[in-house]
C-alpha cells in the first residue's frame, strides 16, 4: 500500500521519487543517505518611533541531500523540487564515496511522531491586520509605564515550517513547526542620560499564546530592566563569588558547558569533555538535561532534522557526565542511541549535534540562603552577549543587569559587567543551587558552524564560588 501523507502532496513527491533520489545519492558507495524537504513561510513586522518601518512575508522551499561514508559527509541542496534538479544534487552529495558497490535504500515507512505544539489556528490563517495591533499595543503599554521612556521599538516575527525527512534506512518523518517571537527595545532619558534595554517572548505556539497578560509581563520586565540602569553602578573588580540568577543565566550553561557536550566536538577530540564520560564533573546536586519534549518551548521538536523522535537527554546526572548530544554519525561512532539532537538551520545545511532546551534542575538550597552565604559578590541577572572558546570552555559574558551583595544582603543594582571564567571549572565550583529552576523565554538563537537554530535555556539560582568580575578597580 502506498504511503499517504499531506506533505507528500504538498512537496509534489511520492515513494518512487524519494527512492530514485536516495539511490542516486548512494550511487558511488555511500553507506547512508537522507533527504530533507522544507517549506517555510515567515512574516516579520517592525515598529519604530510609532511607524511601521518594515513588513515582509517570504517563502523558502527546497531539499537537502546528504550522503554519509563513515564520518565523512557529502551534502548538496536544490531550491527546485523538479526530479532532475534533485538528482543533480544527489550526484554532487554522492561524490563523498567512490568505487564501492552501491547500496540500495530500504522502502520508507511513515514514522509516528508526537505533537508538542498544537495550535488553535495555524499561522497561515492569521492576517497581517491581526498582527499590527499587537505592536501598537506594546508601544502604548510601555510608554505608559514611565514618563522617562522616550522611544519604543517593537519587532514581531512568526513562521510556519513544514519538514519531511526520508532516509535510506527506511524512515519517513514529517513535522509542522510553528514559531513566533515578540521583541521590544526601550530607551529612557533622565537628566540628559539615556539608558536602553529590552525583552522578548518567543514560543512554538500560535497567536492565541500572546495574551494580554503575557504581553504585559514582558513589557513590565523590559521597562524594569531599563529604569534600574539609572540607579546602577559598576561593581568592584576582581575574583569573587557570583550568583547566576534563575532563568536567563542559563545562557552561560548553554554556551560554556552545553556546546562542549555536543558529540561532534568530543568525537573529534576538541572538547575538554572528550575523555570524561561517567566521570565526576560537578557537585552531587547538579543535574543538567537537554530536552526536546517540552510543549510549545522554543527549543521543542517533535522530530529532529534526521527524522528521529526527540527525547529528554540527561547530560550530567548528580554531578556525573552521562551522555553527549548525538546526531546519527556520532551515535554510530560511540555505539550509542540517537538522542534526537541532529539539527540544521535549513535545507541548505547538513545536520549537526545541537542543543534544544538546555537547563539545570533545581537544587537543595533556597535563594535567600544563597544570598546570605555571600559576604562580597554579585548577582548576574540579565545577559546581552558573550564569547566562548568551545574546546576549552573559556568564556567572557557581558552582564547588562545585576546586583551587588555585601554582608549577605543585596545592596545596590549594578550594570555593564563582564564575568570571565572557564565553563568546566565554574561547574566544579558550583557550591549551592536553589530549588527555583526557571526557563527563559527570551527568543534565543544558537549559532554553530554558520548555522542558527532556535533554543531554550534555563537554570535555577546558582552560586559559583569564584569568577573574575570586570568592574571598577579601586
C-alpha positions in Angstrom: 0.0 0.0 0.0 1.3 3.4 -1.0 2.2 5.8 1.8 -0.2 8.7 2.2 0.6 12.0 3.9 -0.4 15.6 3.2 3.2 16.7 2.9 3.9 14.2 0.1 1.3 16.1 -1.9 2.5 19.4 -0.6 6.0 18.8 -1.9 4.8 17.0 -5.1 6.7 13.8 -4.4 6.0 10.1 -3.8 7.8 7.0 -2.7 9.2 6.4 -6.2 10.7 9.8 -6.4 12.3 9.6 -2.9 13.7 6.2 -3.7 15.2 7.4 -7.0 16.9 10.4 -5.3 18.2 8.3 -2.4 19.5 5.6 -4.8 21.4 8.3 -6.8 22.9 9.7 -3.5 24.2 6.2 -2.7 25.3 5.5 -6.2 29.0 5.7 -5.6 29.0 3.6 -2.5 27.8 5.8 0.4 26.6 3.7 3.3 23.7 6.0 4.1 21.7 8.9 2.6 18.8 11.1 3.6 16.6 13.8 2.1 15.4 16.9 4.0 12.4 18.6 2.3 11.4 22.0 3.8 8.8 24.6 3.1 9.0 27.7 5.3 6.8 30.8 5.4 7.9 33.6 7.6 6.4 37.0 8.4 8.1 39.9 10.2 7.0 43.4 11.1 8.9 46.2 12.9 7.6 49.4 14.5 9.9 52.3 15.4 9.0 55.8 16.6 5.3 54.9 16.2 5.8 54.0 12.5 5.7 50.6 10.9 9.2 50.7 9.4 9.3 47.2 7.9 6.9 44.4 7.0 7.7 41.3 4.9 6.4 37.9 4.2 8.6 35.3 2.5 8.5 31.7 1.4 11.5 29.4 1.2 11.4 25.9 -0.2 13.9 23.2 -1.2 15.5 19.9 -0.4 18.9 18.9 1.1 20.6 15.7 0.1 23.1 14.1 2.4 25.4 11.1 1.7 27.4 9.6 4.5 30.5 7.4 4.4 31.9 6.7 7.9 32.5 10.1 9.5 32.5 11.9 6.1 29.5 13.8 4.7 28.7 14.8 1.2 26.0 17.5 1.0 24.1 19.4 -1.7 20.8 21.1 -1.9 18.3 22.2 -4.5 15.8 25.0 -4.4 13.8 23.2 -7.1 11.8 20.1 -6.4 11.9 19.0 -10.0 13.2 15.4 -10.3 16.2 16.2 -12.4 17.3 19.1 -10.1 17.1 16.7 -7.1 19.0 14.0 -8.9 21.7 16.5 -9.7 22.1 17.5 -6.1 22.2 13.8 -5.2 25.0 13.2 -7.6 27.0 16.0 -6.0 26.5 14.6 -2.5 27.4 11.1 -3.7 31.0 12.2 -4.6 31.9 11.7 -0.9 32.3 8.0 -1.8 33.8 6.3 -4.8 34.5 2.9 -6.2 32.4 0.8 -3.9 29.3 -1.3 -4.7 26.2 1.0 -4.4 23.8 0.1 -1.6 20.1 0.1 -2.1 17.8 2.3 0.1 15.1 0.5 2.1 11.5 1.1 1.5 10.4 4.0 3.7 7.8 3.6 6.4 6.0 6.6 7.9 7.1 7.2 11.5 4.5 8.1 14.2 5.5 11.3 15.9 4.2 13.3 18.9 2.5 16.7 18.6 4.2 19.0 21.0 2.9 22.3 19.5 -0.8 22.1 18.8 -2.3 25.4 17.7 -5.8 26.7 17.8 -5.1 28.3 14.5 -2.2 27.9 12.1 -0.1 31.0 11.3 -1.1 30.9 7.6 -4.7 31.7 8.8 -3.6 34.8 10.7 -3.9 38.1 8.8 -1.5 41.0 8.9 -4.3 43.2 10.3 -4.3 41.0 13.4 -0.6 41.3 13.9 -0.3 45.1 13.6 -2.5 45.9 16.7 -0.1 43.8 18.8 2.8 46.1 18.0 0.7 49.2 18.7 -0.5 47.8 21.9 3.1 47.1 23.1 4.2 50.6 22.3 1.3 52.2 24.1 1.6 50.0 27.1 5.4 50.5 27.5 5.2 54.3 27.1 2.5 54.5 29.7 4.7 52.7 32.3 7.1 55.6 32.9 7.2 59.3 31.7 11.0 58.9 31.2 10.5 56.5 28.3 11.1 58.3 25.0 11.3 55.5 22.5 10.0 52.0 22.0 11.0 49.7 19.1 8.9 46.6 18.6 9.6 43.7 16.3 7.4 40.7 15.5 8.1 37.5 13.6 6.2 34.3 13.0 6.8 31.2 10.9 5.1 28.1 9.7 7.6 25.4 8.6 6.8 22.0 7.0 9.5 19.4 7.1 9.7 15.9 5.6 12.7 13.6 6.2 13.3 10.4 4.2 16.2 8.2 5.0 17.9 5.3 3.2 17.3 3.0 6.2 13.6 3.3 5.8 12.4 6.2 7.9 9.9 8.8 6.7 9.1 11.5 9.3 7.0 14.7 8.9 6.7 17.7 11.2 4.9 21.1 11.0 6.8 23.6 13.2 5.3 26.9 14.2 7.3 29.7 15.8 6.5 33.2 17.0 8.6 35.9 18.7 7.9 39.4 20.1 11.0 41.6 20.8 11.0 45.1 22.2 13.7 47.7 22.9 13.1 50.5 25.4 15.0 53.8 25.6 14.5 56.2 28.5 16.0 59.6 29.4 16.6 61.3 32.7 18.6 64.5 33.1 20.3 64.1 29.7 21.3 60.5 30.4 19.9 57.7 28.2 19.5 54.1 29.1 18.3 51.2 26.9 17.3 47.6 27.5 14.7 45.2 26.2 12.7 42.0 26.5 11.3 39.2 24.4 8.7 36.4 24.4 9.2 33.5 21.9 7.4 30.2 21.7 6.5 27.4 19.3 2.9 28.5 19.6 0.0 30.3 17.9 -1.4 33.8 18.1 -3.6 32.8 21.0 -0.5 32.4 23.2 0.3 36.1 23.1 -2.4 37.0 25.6 -2.7 40.5 27.2 -1.3 39.1 30.4 1.8 37.5 28.6 2.5 40.6 26.6 2.1 42.9 29.6 4.6 40.8 31.6 7.3 41.1 29.0 6.7 44.8 28.7 7.0 45.3 32.5 10.2 43.3 32.5 11.7 45.4 29.7 10.8 48.6 31.4 12.1 47.5 34.8 15.4 46.4 33.3 15.8 49.8 31.6 14.8 52.1 34.5 17.0 50.3 37.1 20.0 51.2 35.0 19.7 54.9 36.1 20.5 53.8 39.6 23.1 51.1 38.7 26.8 51.3 39.1 29.7 49.2 38.0 30.8 46.9 40.9 34.4 46.5 42.2 36.6 44.4 40.0 38.3 41.1 41.0 37.7 37.5 41.7 34.6 36.9 43.8 31.5 34.7 44.3 28.9 35.1 41.5 25.2 34.1 41.8 23.8 33.2 38.4 20.1 34.3 38.6 17.4 31.8 37.7 16.4 31.9 34.0 18.5 33.9 31.6 21.8 32.9 33.3 21.2 29.6 31.5 23.0 31.2 28.6 26.2 30.6 30.4 25.3 26.9 30.9 24.4 26.7 27.2 27.5 28.3 25.8 30.3 27.4 28.2 29.2 23.8 29.0 26.4 22.7 26.6 28.4 23.1 23.4 31.2 21.1 25.0 28.8 18.2 25.4 27.8 18.1 21.7 29.2 14.8 20.4 30.9 16.1 17.3 33.4 18.2 19.4 34.0 15.1 21.5 34.3 12.7 18.6 37.0 15.0 17.1 38.7 15.4 20.5 38.3 19.1 20.6 36.1 19.3 23.7 37.6 19.2 27.2 34.8 16.6 28.0 36.1 14.2 25.3 37.5 11.7 27.9 35.2 12.4 30.8 32.1 10.2 30.2 31.0 8.6 33.5 33.3 10.9 35.4 32.5 13.4 38.1 32.3 16.9 36.6 30.1 18.7 39.1 28.8 18.5 42.7 26.2 15.8 43.5 23.3 18.2 43.4 23.9 19.3 39.8 21.9 17.6 37.1 21.8 19.1 33.5 19.5 18.0 30.8 18.8 18.9 27.2 15.1 18.4 26.4 13.2 18.4 23.1 9.9 17.3 24.6 8.6 20.5 26.4 5.4 21.5 24.8 5.5 24.9 23.0 9.0 25.7 24.1 11.2 27.4 21.6 13.6 24.5 21.6 11.0 21.8 21.4 10.8 19.4 18.4 8.6 16.5 17.5 11.4 15.0 15.4 14.9 16.2 14.8 16.2 17.1 11.3 17.3 13.5 10.8 13.8 12.1 11.4 14.5 10.9 15.0 11.8 11.4 17.7 13.3 13.8 20.2 13.8 13.0 23.9 14.9 14.3 27.3 18.6 13.6 27.4 20.3 13.6 30.8 23.8 15.0 30.2 25.0 15.3 33.8 23.3 13.3 36.5 24.1 14.0 40.1 27.4 15.5 39.1 28.5 12.7 36.7 28.7 13.1 32.9 26.4 10.5 31.5 25.8 11.4 27.8 26.7 13.6 24.9 24.2 15.1 22.4 24.3 12.8 19.3 23.4 13.1 15.7 23.4 9.9 13.6 27.1 10.0 12.8 28.3 10.4 16.4 25.7 7.9 17.7 27.2 5.3 15.4 30.8 6.3 16.3 30.1 5.9 20.1 27.8 2.9 19.7 25.1 4.9 21.4 21.4 5.6 20.6 20.5 8.8 18.7 19.3 11.5 21.2 17.2 13.4 18.6 19.7 16.2 18.5 20.6 16.3 14.8 19.6 19.9 13.8 20.1 22.2 10.9 19.2 25.8 10.1 17.5 24.9 6.8 17.6 22.6 3.8 20.8 24.4 2.7 22.8 22.9 5.7 23.8 19.4 6.8 22.6 18.5 10.3 24.9 18.7 13.4 24.6 17.7 17.0 22.8 20.7 18.6 21.1 21.7 21.8 17.4 22.1 22.1 16.3 23.2 25.6 19.3 23.0 28.0 18.8 23.6 31.7 19.9 22.6 35.2 17.4 21.0 37.6 16.7 22.7 40.9 19.0 22.1 43.8 18.6 21.7 47.6 19.0 25.3 48.7 16.8 28.4 48.8 17.5 31.7 47.1 17.7 33.6 50.4 20.1 31.0 51.8 22.4 31.5 48.8 22.4 35.3 49.1 23.0 35.2 52.8 26.1 33.0 52.3 27.9 35.6 50.2 29.9 38.3 52.0 31.1 40.2 48.9 29.9 39.3 45.4 27.4 39.9 42.6 24.2 38.5 41.1 24.3 38.2 37.3 20.8 38.6 36.2 20.4 39.7 32.5 23.0 38.9 29.8 23.3 40.6 26.4 26.2 38.8 24.8 29.4 36.7 25.3 32.3 34.8 23.8 33.2 31.2 24.4 36.1 29.0 23.3 34.2 25.8 22.9 37.1 23.4 23.2 38.5 24.6 26.5 35.3 26.3 27.7 36.9 29.7 28.5 34.2 32.4 28.4 33.5 36.1 28.8 29.9 37.2 29.3 28.5 40.8 29.4 26.0 41.3 32.2 23.6 44.2 31.5 21.7 43.9 34.8 22.7 42.6 38.2 23.0 43.3 41.9 25.8 43.8 44.4 25.9 41.7 47.5 27.6 42.9 50.7 27.4 41.2 54.0 24.9 38.6 52.8 22.5 41.3 51.6 21.6 42.8 48.2 22.7 46.4 48.5 22.6 48.0 45.0 21.9 47.4 41.3 24.9 47.0 39.0 25.4 47.2 35.2 27.9 46.8 32.4 29.8 44.0 34.0 32.0 41.3 32.4 32.3 38.0 34.0 35.3 35.8 33.0 35.9 32.2 33.7 36.1 28.6 32.4 32.9 26.6 32.0 34.1 23.2 33.3 35.9 24.9 36.2 32.8 27.0 37.0 30.7 23.9 37.0 33.0 22.3 39.6 32.9 25.5 41.6 29.1 25.5 41.9 28.6 25.4 45.7 24.9 26.0 46.0 21.8 25.7 43.8 18.3 26.8 44.7 15.0 25.0 44.1 13.8 27.7 41.8 14.5 26.4 38.2 13.3 28.7 35.5 13.3 28.6 31.7 13.8 31.9 29.9 11.5 32.8 27.0 13.9 35.4 25.5 14.0 34.2 21.9 17.5 32.7 22.0 19.2 31.6 18.8 22.2 29.3 19.0 25.0 29.7 16.5 27.3 26.9 15.3 29.3 26.3 12.1 27.5 29.2 10.5 24.0 27.9 11.3 21.5 29.4 13.7 18.7 27.4 15.4 16.1 28.3 18.0 16.8 27.1 21.5 15.5 27.4 25.1 17.7 27.9 28.1 17.2 27.7 31.9 18.9 27.4 35.3 18.0 27.8 39.0 19.8 30.4 41.1 23.3 29.0 41.3 26.3 30.2 43.4 29.7 29.8 41.8 32.3 30.3 44.5 34.7 32.4 42.3 34.7 34.1 38.9 36.6 37.1 37.6 34.4 40.2 37.6 35.4 43.0 35.3 34.2 46.1 37.2 35.8 49.2 38.7 39.3 49.0 40.2 39.7 50.9 43.3 
